[in-house]
Amino acid sequence: MENFTLYNPTKLHFGKNTINNLGSTIAKYGNRVLLVYGRNSIKENGIYNEVMVQLKNIGAEIFEYSGIRPNPIVEDVDFAARLGRNNQVDVILAVGGGSVIDSAKIISISIPVSHSAWDFYSGLKKPVSSVPLIAVLTLAATGTEMNPFAVLQNQKSRQKLGWGHPLCFPKDSFLDPQYTFSVPQNYTAYGIADLIAHCLEAYFGKGDTTLSDRIAISIIKEAMFYGPMLLTDLKNYEYREKIMYAATLGLNGITLAGKSSGDWGVHNAGHILSLLFDTPHGASLSIVYPAWINILHEKLGEKLEHLGMELFGEKNLDKISNCFKYFFKSIGCPTSLSEIGITEDSKHQIFETMVMNKVSGANYSLTETDLRNLIDKMQ
């Protein structure tokens, strides 16, 4: 077990109608607010109006940036940061899922500087300060509401990278499961796949910490139990809150305590599919994970055997990847490239982009031969 410091300064407001405390929370930081969100969904489902009531109650001056994409790009972040900088905003309010909150995190550290946000990802610059960030979550999946990490895409450099810094923690996050009622069945399923993948990345990470592994497995079991029920009853509050809480715990640091890192090889590979084909993040993970387990099952050995017994009552290493594939299929997630319209003609492009991005894991390294095998198993 590695030495560790477990630090999480985000204040989580969880449950029905927690939005009623949003205005007073924002007012602690000022009244010039940069509101960041995606496209039209929060206006269609009424969340936008509820947020605006809170902002008007405190007399906020509001500057809006909308249109954050499901696979967020650096250009949007840079534009929004300029908007915030030019208007000297006091606080950022992110209303949305992982892509919106991830973008807002990088906007928060980009407003105080004049260079592109990508300079943080490329290692050219380090953040020195941040504008306070408040998050209102509308999709249970990434756990971004209670961690300092953000994924961003750069089409020019052909990269999609995860990066994090303590300055990127949201100050407060508001989680009302009712705000996920309008999430359609497919994206609800992708969120379930995403939270499971986060726990698996931690479980297969560097370091021997049995309690953290047990926590990760428990979160996966929670998702595998309540996820299928939720998908047949999308407006069931109890099921929504179970999945929302599981997603938050899946990547708020607790499953990684005592480890030097997660593995993240599957996420790195999945990012390539999103980069090249705009594949939804959760869908990319449900495609890659069974294939990754298949090609590495001998290296994973006892670790995989224990996981298989806990989740499926299966210890045969050859069969556990199929167990994951069956579960992901059962909740409506794709488990092959062909299911999302990616043909074998794209194999070379995927391989080249993976090599260029040095796709590998922190604990289980992937050679070029492994990458070729991985792509074959994803077909």
ABEGO torsion letter per residue (X at the ends): XBBBBBBBABBBBBEBGAAAAAAAAAAAAEABBBBBBBBAAAAAAGAAAAAAAAAAAAGBBBBBBBGBBABBBAAAAAAAAAAAAAAGBABBBBBEBAAAAAAAAAAAAAAABABBAAAAAAGABBBABBBBBBBBBABBAAGAAABABBBBBBAAAGBBBBBBBAAABBABBBBBAAAAAABBAAAAAAAAAAAAAAAAAAAABBEBBAAAAAAAAAAAAAAAAAAAAAAABAABAAAAAAAAAAAAAAAAGAAABGBABBAGAAAAAAAAAAAAAGBBAAAAAAAAAAAAAAAAAAAAEAAAAAAAAAAAGBABAAAAAAAAAAAAAAAGBBABAAAAGBBAAAAAAAAAAAAAAGBBBAABBBBAAAAAAAAAAAX
